[in-house]
Amino acid sequence: MKKSPITNREIASELNNQPLSQETVQSLQELGDVFRQIHRRLVSEGYTIRNGKITKPGSRDTDNGTK
């Protein structure tokens, strides 16, 4: 089951309980947005991401986790 993303409202309600400043939380949200855009573009161009590795479109995934 996929978790729903945390909303800004949920983050704002928890700010008083967290050691991070609002500026830090905002920066992390922006960073997450950038990563999301990169991920979407990679997927739209046919790349796959498995076990932390990016695979080019059309290439065979020969790494089955053993090294």
N, CA and C atoms as an extended XYZ file, in Angstrom:
201
Properties=species:S:1:pos:R:3:atomname:S:1:resname:S:1:resid:I:1 pbc="F F F"
N         0.842       -1.173        0.000 N   MET     1
C         0.000        0.000        0.000 CA  MET     1
C         0.889        1.238        0.000 C   MET     1
N         0.572        2.167       -0.882 N   LYS     2
C         1.352        3.385       -1.020 CA  LYS     2
C         0.941        4.400        0.037 C   LYS     2
N         1.929        5.006        0.698 N   LYS     3
C         1.634        6.048        1.683 CA  LYS     3
C         1.304        7.345        0.961 C   LYS     3
N         0.351        8.087        1.499 N   SER     4
C         0.079        9.391        0.902 CA  SER     4
C         1.131       10.381        1.382 C   SER     4
N         1.483       11.335        0.506 N   PRO     5
C         2.503       12.308        0.898 CA  PRO     5
C         2.038       13.160        2.077 C   PRO     5
N         2.991       13.605        2.856 N   ILE     6
C         2.687       14.462        3.997 CA  ILE     6
C         2.344       15.842        3.472 C   ILE     6
N         1.278       16.408        3.971 N   THR     7
C         0.852       17.728        3.509 CA  THR     7
C         1.566       18.824        4.288 C   THR     7
N         1.567       20.027        3.700 N   ASN     8
C         2.173       21.176        4.383 CA  ASN     8
C         1.470       21.447        5.702 C   ASN     8
N         0.170       21.235        5.743 N   ARG     9
C        -0.597       21.465        6.973 CA  ARG     9
C        -0.124       20.514        8.075 C   ARG     9
N         0.111       19.254        7.718 N   GLU    10
C         0.595       18.290        8.712 CA  GLU    10
C         1.980       18.682        9.219 C   GLU    10
N         2.808       19.142        8.318 N   ILE    11
C         4.151       19.573        8.719 CA  ILE    11
C         4.059       20.793        9.633 C   ILE    11
N         3.220       21.744        9.266 N   ALA    12
C         3.074       22.964       10.070 CA  ALA    12
C         2.579       22.639       11.472 C   ALA    12
N         1.670       21.672       11.595 N   SER    13
C         1.138       21.332       12.913 CA  SER    13
C         2.178       20.643       13.790 C   SER    13
N         3.182       20.057       13.174 N   GLU    14
C         4.214       19.348       13.927 CA  GLU    14
C         5.459       20.194       14.177 C   GLU    14
N         5.525       21.390       13.603 N   LEU    15
C         6.744       22.201       13.730 CA  LEU    15
C         7.128       22.482       15.174 C   LEU    15
N         6.153       22.664       16.040 N   ASN    16
C         6.465       22.953       17.438 CA  ASN    16
C         7.096       21.763       18.144 C   ASN    16
N         6.907       20.566       17.620 N   ASN    17
C         7.440       19.353       18.243 CA  ASN    17
C         8.758       18.903       17.618 C   ASN    17
N         9.253       19.624       16.627 N   GLN    18
C        10.434       19.175       15.916 CA  GLN    18
C        11.609       20.123       16.132 C   GLN    18
N        12.815       19.578       16.122 N   PRO    19
C        13.999       20.408       16.333 CA  PRO    19
C        14.416       21.183       15.079 C   PRO    19
N        13.735       20.983       13.953 N   LEU    20
C        14.105       21.665       12.719 CA  LEU    20
C        13.360       22.987       12.591 C   LEU    20
N        14.042       23.977       12.071 N   SER    21
C        13.402       25.276       11.865 CA  SER    21
C        12.450       25.200       10.673 C   SER    21
N        11.548       26.165       10.591 N   GLN    22
C        10.606       26.203        9.477 CA  GLN    22
C        11.358       26.375        8.155 C   GLN    22
N        12.433       27.134        8.173 N   GLU    23
C        13.253       27.328        6.974 CA  GLU    23
C        13.861       26.005        6.505 C   GLU    23
N        14.334       25.197        7.448 N   THR    24
C        14.909       23.896        7.109 CA  THR    24
C        13.846       22.972        6.527 C   THR    24
N        12.677       22.948        7.139 N   VAL    25
C        11.587       22.107        6.650 CA  VAL    25
C        11.200       22.537        5.236 C   VAL    25
N        11.105       23.838        5.002 N   GLN    26
C        10.758       24.360        3.673 CA  GLN    26
C        11.815       23.951        2.648 C   GLN    26
N        13.084       24.043        3.027 N   SER    27
C        14.171       23.654        2.120 CA  SER    27
C        14.099       22.173        1.782 C   SER    27
N        13.789       21.350        2.770 N   LEU    28
C        13.665       19.913        2.530 CA  LEU    28
C        12.480       19.603        1.619 C   LEU    28
N        11.390       20.334        1.790 N   GLN    29
C        10.237       20.153        0.902 CA  GLN    29
C        10.611       20.510       -0.536 C   GLN    29
N        11.333       21.605       -0.712 N   GLU    30
C        11.754       22.019       -2.040 CA  GLU    30
C        12.698       20.990       -2.660 C   GLU    30
N        13.601       20.452       -1.864 N   LEU    31
C        14.506       19.412       -2.345 CA  LEU    31
C        13.726       18.174       -2.781 C   LEU    31
N        12.741       17.789       -1.990 N   GLY    32
C        11.886       16.660       -2.355 CA  GLY    32
C        11.166       16.898       -3.664 C   GLY    32
N        10.700       18.139       -3.882 N   ASP    33
C        10.036       18.481       -5.145 CA  ASP    33
C        10.988       18.314       -6.328 C   ASP    33
N        12.238       18.725       -6.149 N   VAL    34
C        13.235       18.581       -7.213 CA  VAL    34
C        13.473       17.101       -7.514 C   VAL    34
N        13.646       16.294       -6.465 N   PHE    35
C        13.856       14.857       -6.678 CA  PHE    35
C        12.662       14.212       -7.362 C   PHE    35
N        11.463       14.630       -6.988 N   ARG    36
C        10.244       14.101       -7.611 CA  ARG    36
C        10.229       14.406       -9.109 C   ARG    36
N        10.598       15.641       -9.467 N   GLN    37
C        10.643       16.028      -10.882 CA  GLN    37
C        11.675       15.196      -11.646 C   GLN    37
N        12.836       14.990      -11.047 N   ILE    38
C        13.884       14.182      -11.681 CA  ILE    38
C        13.388       12.758      -11.872 C   ILE    38
N        12.781       12.192      -10.852 N   HIS    39
C        12.272       10.824      -10.930 CA  HIS    39
C        11.229       10.693      -12.037 C   HIS    39
N        10.288       11.626      -12.069 N   ARG    40
C         9.242       11.578      -13.105 CA  ARG    40
C         9.841       11.667      -14.506 C   ARG    40
N        10.838       12.526      -14.679 N   ARG    41
C        11.448       12.664      -16.002 CA  ARG    41
C        12.184       11.392      -16.390 C   ARG    41
N        12.937       10.812      -15.472 N   LEU    42
C        13.641        9.566      -15.771 CA  LEU    42
C        12.656        8.481      -16.191 C   LEU    42
N        11.580        8.332      -15.435 N   VAL    43
C        10.578        7.314      -15.742 CA  VAL    43
C         9.929        7.602      -17.097 C   VAL    43
N         9.602        8.873      -17.367 N   SER    44
C         8.958        9.215      -18.644 CA  SER    44
C         9.875        8.957      -19.833 C   SER    44
N        11.190        8.999      -19.616 N   GLU    45
C        12.153        8.735      -20.681 CA  GLU    45
C        12.545        7.262      -20.762 C   GLU    45
N        11.910        6.429      -19.927 N   GLY    46
C        12.121        4.994      -20.031 CA  GLY    46
C        13.152        4.403      -19.088 C   GLY    46
N        13.741        5.212      -18.247 N   TYR    47
C        14.715        4.692      -17.282 CA  TYR    47
C        13.974        3.962      -16.165 C   TYR    47
N        14.648        2.995      -15.566 N   THR    48
C        14.091        2.321      -14.399 CA  THR    48
C        15.062        2.488      -13.243 C   THR    48
N        14.512        2.484      -12.048 N   ILE    49
C        15.335        2.598      -10.853 CA  ILE    49
C        15.023        1.384       -9.986 C   ILE    49
N        16.030        0.529       -9.801 N   ARG    50
C        15.865       -0.673       -8.981 CA  ARG    50
C        17.052       -0.814       -8.055 C   ARG    50
N        16.753       -1.062       -6.817 N   ASN    51
C        17.805       -1.251       -5.809 CA  ASN    51
C        18.799       -0.094       -5.819 C   ASN    51
N        18.290        1.117       -6.049 N   GLY    52
C        19.140        2.295       -6.020 CA  GLY    52
C        19.991        2.498       -7.252 C   GLY    52
N        19.766        1.702       -8.310 N   LYS    53
C        20.541        1.841       -9.540 CA  LYS    53
C        19.626        2.286      -10.672 C   LYS    53
N        20.123        3.202      -11.498 N   ILE    54
C        19.374        3.690      -12.649 CA  ILE    54
C        19.794        2.873      -13.865 C   ILE    54
N        18.800        2.337      -14.570 N   THR    55
C        19.053        1.517      -15.748 CA  THR    55
C        18.535        2.238      -16.981 C   THR    55
N        19.365        2.276      -18.026 N   LYS    56
C        18.984        2.935      -19.277 CA  LYS    56
C        17.849        2.171      -19.955 C   LYS    56
N        17.047        2.891      -20.751 N   PRO    57
C        15.988        2.216      -21.495 CA  PRO    57
C        16.587        1.191      -22.459 C   PRO    57
N        15.983        0.014      -22.518 N   GLY    58
C        16.425       -1.023      -23.449 CA  GLY    58
C        17.589       -1.852      -22.977 C   GLY    58
N        18.240       -1.486      -21.878 N   SER    59
C        19.363       -2.303      -21.409 CA  SER    59
C        18.827       -3.409      -20.502 C   SER    59
N        19.571       -4.485      -20.456 N   ARG    60
C        19.165       -5.604      -19.601 CA  ARG    60
C        19.713       -5.396      -18.206 C   ARG    60
N        18.885       -5.703      -17.228 N   ASP    61
C        19.326       -5.607      -15.838 CA  ASP    61
C        19.976       -6.935      -15.470 C   ASP    61
N        21.323       -6.958      -15.515 N   THR    62
C        22.031       -8.205      -15.246 CA  THR    62
C        22.431       -8.336      -13.780 C   THR    62
N        22.249       -7.271      -13.011 N   ASP    63
C        22.611       -7.321      -11.593 CA  ASP    63
C        21.420       -7.838      -10.791 C   ASP    63
N        21.537       -9.048      -10.277 N   ASN    64
C        20.452       -9.611       -9.484 CA  ASN    64
C        20.715       -9.466       -7.994 C   ASN    64
N        21.521       -8.486       -7.647 N   GLY    65
C        21.775       -8.221       -6.243 CA  GLY    65
C        23.007       -8.909       -5.694 C   GLY    65
N        23.716       -9.686       -6.519 N   THR    66
C        24.915      -10.385       -6.034 CA  THR    66
C        26.142       -9.673       -6.542 C   THR    66
N        27.131       -9.601       -5.690 N   LYS    67
C        28.430       -9.003       -6.076 CA  LYS    67
C        29.527       -9.678       -5.358 C   LYS    67
